[in-house]
Amino acid sequence: MPRRAKAAVVPIGASIRVVARRTGIGAATLRVWERRYGFPVPQRRPGGSRVYTDADVARLQLIARALAEGFRPGEVVPLDVAELERLVDAAGKEPLSVRQPQPLPAAPSVAGILGALLADDADEVRALLRSAATALGPKQFVVALAHPLMVRVGDLWEQGKLEVRHEHLASASVSTQLRLLLGALEEGAGGSPSVLLATLPHEAHAIALEMIAVYVAASHAQPRILGADTPPEQIVAAARALGVDAVGLSIPRGAVVKKVREQVLAVRKALPVPVELWIGGGGAAQIDVGREPVRVASSFADLDDFLGEARRQKLAIARAAAR
């Protein structure tokens, strides 16, 4: 008789969401520490989801206490439990009036990164971007650094103050950091809105889509990057196939207004009625959509509003279907 295959052993423990709730350490941070410091190293269920042991949780709780005392992640995450206990115990015995936690370093600035860029120091550009992502977190990295940096790079390139190599290095470096952030973020659950992101034909830059994807994922929604230079009919086909709640189009500055308007309206008319169409970017405000139901985002606050309304609509539909 053929031997029966052994059943896979399913590890027992807490999910990343449970660990984040029990320790106060965000899921994205746990993933970053896993790569950067080699802890925590969770087991994996057959589907690939992370599983943390009670020992992992206990050590993370000690780390959280050490961070609250003013220690930095690099100082405490690599420590074992005994070392963490001694550290936390010693810090707890020190009078508050004497205790002087070291302040976190300020996040790198747009000016600092531009300086490294003009010096052709690729390593420093990447290092400053990594440091900014750690200090600011995903949303603020996009809003306060990545977006203004790329706008400034575009302005300087148009003025002839940056070479093509500088623009390419900035785009590639920012894109790499955005993809790392996106990979570390846990998408919203099935009840959260999903957004398909694309640019229209003749717009080959996808970095704006990556910024929006990180912002959307950090807002506990589900980004779906279709990519740049995409024909309208393929955008519509993807929206139908993926069953998304909204389509977001990035319109760059300098876009040919008449042609883009035709393409935007073509997408809107071909999309299923429940699917919203959002447009944003430097050229979006120039597109006159008339009475068509197209929402124009002039800021990240607008995107927050769009996501909030999409979440409420999705919840209302689910409740109605459950009745």
N, C-alpha and C positions, 0 to 999 in steps of 0.2 A: 504493500500500500504506500502511496506517496506520502511523504511527511507533510504535515500541516505547517504552513508558515506561521512563525511566531507573531502573535499580535503585537503591534507597536505599543511601547510603553508611553503612556501619556503623562507628562510631568504634572505634578500637583503644586499649586501655588497661586499667587496673586497676579492679576493682570496689571499692565502698566497703568491703566486708569485707577485701579484700586491703590496701587503703590503711590501714585501721585497724590491721591486724596489723603492717604495715611501719613505721608511724610511732608507734604507741602512743597515737594520738588516736582516741577512740571515734567510732563512726558517728553517734551522736546529736549529739556535739559538732561534727562536720564539717558536719552539716546546719544547726545553729544558726549557725555561723560564716558559712556560705553566705548566710543571710538577714541576719545582723547586720553583717558586715564586707565582704560582696561577694567573699569568697574562702574556700575554693576554689569556682570555678564550673565544675562538670564538664560534659562533653558527655552526651548522652542516647542510649541505644540505642533502636531502634524500640519496644521494650516499655516504655520509660520509665526503665529502671535507669540509675544514674549511672556514668560512665566517667571516670577521672582519668588525665591524661597523666604521663609520666615527670617532666616539669618541675613539675607539681603536687606529685608525691610528694617531689621533692627540696626544694622550698620548704617543704612541711609538715614534713619531717625537720629542717630548720633551725629552724622555729618550735618544734618539740618540744624541741630543744636549748636554745633561748632560755627556754622555760617552765621547763625543769629548772634554769636559772640563777636563777630567781626572778622573771622578768618576767611581766607579766599579759597575757592574750590581747589585750586592747584596745591594748596597747602594741606588740605584735609581729605580729599577724596581718595588719594592713594594709601592712606593710613589704614592699618588693621584695627579690629575692634578694641583691643587692649590699649593701643596708642590713642585712639579716639576717646576712650573712657577717661584716660589720664588727662588728656587735653581739656575735655569738657569739665571734669571735676576740678582741675586747677583754675580754670576760667571762672567757674561758679563760685569759688572761694575768694576770688579777688574782689575787693570793694568796687562798686560801680564808679565811685569818684576817682579811682585810680586807673580803672580799665580804659585803655585807649585803643579801640579797634582801628586798624589801618584803613583809611578811606580807599574805595575802589578808584582805579585810575579813570580819568575822563575819557570818553569815547573819542577816537580820532575824528578830526574835522574834515570837511570837504577841502578846505585850503591845504591841509596837511597831505591829503592824498594827491591833490593836484601837484603839489611840490614834488612828491616822489615820482609822479607820472612824467613831469617835465624833465626830471633828472634821469629818466629811462631806468629807474630802479624798480624792476618788475617784482623782485622779492619783497621790497618794502611796501609796494602797493598792495600785494596780496596779504602781507602781515597786518597792515593797517585795516584792511577790510575784515579780516578774521577778528581782530580785536574789537572793531566797531560792532560786528554782529553779536559778539559775546556780551558787550557792555549794554547794547541797546535792546536786544531781543528782536524777533522777526519783524513785527509791525513797524517799530520805530526805526529799524535799520532801513526799511523800504522808504518810509516817509521822511525821515530826518537826514538820511545820508545817500542811499543809492539813487533815489529819484533826483534830488537837487544836484548830485554829482554828475549824473549823466546829462541833465539839462545844461549845466555849466560847461561840460566837455563839448556838447553840441554847439553852444554859443561861441566858445573859443575856437573851435574848428572852423566855423563859418567866418570868423574874424581873421583867420589865417595865423592865429597864435598857437595852434597845435598842429602837429603833422598827422598824417593818416595813421602812422604807427602808434601814436599816442591814443587816438580814438579807438583803435582796434585793441590795444592793451587794456584800456579802461573797460571796454565792453566785455572782453573775454574774462577779465578778473572779476568784475561785478557779477557776470553770469555764473561763473563757477561758484561764488559764494551764495548766490540765490538758490542754486540747485542743491547745495549742501543744506541750506536752511529748509528747503522744501522737502528734502528727503528725511529730515529729522522731525518734521511736523506730522502729527497724527490727524488725518482728515476727519471731518465731521461724520457722525453716524448716518445711517440710512435715512433718517428723518430730516437731515439738513439739506439745504439747497445745493444743487450742483450747477456749475457755470462753465460753459465751453468758451475758450479764449482763442482768438485768432486775429490776424490782420488780413486785409483785403489784398487783391493782386497788386503787384509792383511795390509792396512794402516788405522788404526782406529782413528787417530787424525784428527779432523776437524778444529782446530784452525787456520791453515794456510788459509783454505777456508774462514773463517770469516774475517780475515785480508784483503784478496783480495776483498771480497764482500764490505767491508766498503770503500776501495780505489776506487773500480769501481763505487759504488753509489755516492761517493764524486766527481767523474769525470763526473757526469751527464749521466751515463749509467745504465743499468738494470742488476744487478746480480741475478742469480738463483742458490741457493745452493742446490745441489742434496744430498751431504753428503759424508761421508767417507766409505771406504770398499765397493765400488760399482762395480759389474761385468761390463766388457766392453760392453756387449750387452744391459745392462740396461742404461748405459750412452748414447749409441746411440739412444735407444728407447726414452729416455727423451728428447734428442736434437731434434728429429723429432716431438715429441708430442708438445713441447713448442715452436717450430719454432725459436730457438735461432740463433744468427749470429756466435757464437763461443763457443767452449768448452774449458775450462781451467782445466788442471789436475795438481795437486800438487804432485811432486815427492820428497820424503824425502831423507835426507842423509842416506846412508847405505842400500838403496833399492837394491834388487837383479837385477843387470843390465840386464841380459839376459831375465829374465822373464818379467820385466817391458817393455823392448823394444818390446817384442812380443805383449804385451797388448796395448801399445801405437799405434803400427802399425795396430793392429786389429781394434782399434777405428777409426783411420784415414781412413782405407779402407772401413769401413761400413758407415761412415758419408756421407751425401749428399755433393756434390762437393762445393757448395757455403759456407758451414759451415767450418770455420777455426778451427784448433786444436792448442791450445797454451799449452806449458808445462813450469813449473817453479818449484822453490824449490831447496833445497840443492843438490838433486841428478839429476836434469834435465840435467846438462851439460855433464853427463856421458852417456846419452842415444844417441846412434848413429842412427839417423833416415834416413841416406842415402839421397836419392833424394826425399823422401816423403815430401809433403808440410806441415811440422810441424814447428811451430815457437817456439823458445826457448827463454824464458825471463830470463835474468841473473840479472835484476834489475827492480826497479819500473819505471825507465825511459823507459825501454823496453815496459813495460805494457802501459805506456802513448802513446808510438808510435803505439802499436797494436790497442789501442782504437781509436786513431785518424784516423788511416787508415780504420778501420771498419766503423767509422762514415762517412768518405768520400765515401766509397763504397756504403753504404746504401743510402746516399743522391743521388749518381749518378744513382742508380737503380730506386729510386723514381722519379727522373727527367725524366729518359728514359721512364718509364711507363706512365708518364703524357703527353707525346708527342702524 
